[in-house]
Amino acid sequence: MSGDRLCIDRGDAIFGFMLNLFSIVIGLIALLLGIVPFLPFFAWGYWFVIPIAIIGAAIGALSSRSSGRNLNLILILIFGLRLMLGGGLI
């Protein structure tokens, strides 16, 4: 019985790690997509990039680690501030 529990715990740890890794990958994709809207007159592009980072933060919140979630939350904050500075967020 205890061997089964060890296998389940290991599976949960691997699943949590994979969710965190997937969240980091989504964050890096959002970061790459967020480079173009950083240029003047393209800030409206953040309306498409911020939801990607929100999905990454949600996946990161499901994992056992917090690095993927934190990356996406920082991206949401930076992109949201840039959007407000451009007048795109009322």
Sequence and secondary structure as in RCSB ss.txt:
>XXXX:A:sequence
MSGDRLCIDRGDAIFGFMLNLFSIVIGLIALLLGIVPFLPFFAWGYWFVIPIAIIGAAIGALSSRSSGRNLNLIL
ILIFGLRLMLGGGLI
>XXXX:A:secstr
 HHHHHHHHHHHHHHHHHHHHHHHHHHHHHHHHTTGGGSTT GGGHHHHHHHHHHHHHHHHHSS SHHHHHHHHH
HHHHHHHHHHTT   
